Amino acid sequence: MSIWFYIACSMTSTKIIHADYRYEGNEEVGINSNVELITLPFNNITEKQFEFLELFFEPNYSVDDFFSQEFSFNEHPVLTKIEKYNSLEQLRTALEERKGSPLTRGSINGYIKKLQNLSTLEISPNPEDKKEKTITISYLGIAFFLQNLYNKLN
């Protein structure tokens, strides 16, 4: 199953039914049972958390770009250009530019802690400088971001 299909079903509270097929050799001859797969419940993220997650995407997107049927999610131009930050300073600078106001490193750490608790960010040591951290958005972070956009459409 595609991760994007699973995320879409979780976002929209759509049931996923998986059939347990019966085989004779390599041929499907029937169904033993249907199993309903558990989807993830997505809580709404705050507007500030959403603004933070927006940093990982191109700044000039529209909601329609994300839900366009023209591209599959794996080939989607907005989703294939996800930003990665090699230090907290880079991230702070990007957020300050987006918000238009200065932020402290402590406030950035606060955003990161809250979003890390939701498993929306992947944080690892920067290979170039072991003191800094590389920060990227996780699939779950993308899902929260898309769910927020989806809620804005409705």
Phi, psi and omega in degrees: 000141178288139178300325182290324176296315179298315179297317179298318179294322178294317182296322187261006181056041179269135178289143174245117179254126179245127181272137173263098187283152174259135183240148165238105188070235178259005185257134176285126181241357180172184180238127174288312181194165172253137180242129175272119180282144179281132175256162181279133173278128179258120171281156176285139175270160180286164179297324178293320177294321177298314178302322179294315180294333177299336181299338184273358181240164176302139185290335185254071177242164171239159180303322180297329178300319183290327185252020177292140179274358183294326184237152169284161181297326180291337181251007185294126184298327180288321183279340179277348180251052181282132183285147176231138182247133183265001176198160176295329180295318176300316181295316179298316179298316180297318180291322177297319178297318182293316183277332182080018178216152181289147178230151177271161177296329178295321178292324176297316178298326177296314176302313184298316180300312181297317181286330177292325176297332177271001182061033181268347181238148172249121183239127180219160178298138177292124182297332180283322183223105186298346181283324181272172181239146172264129184239123176228164178271142180270171175301322179294323176296318177297320179297315178298318179299311180295323179297320178296317177296319179299318179296328179290334177288327185269000000 
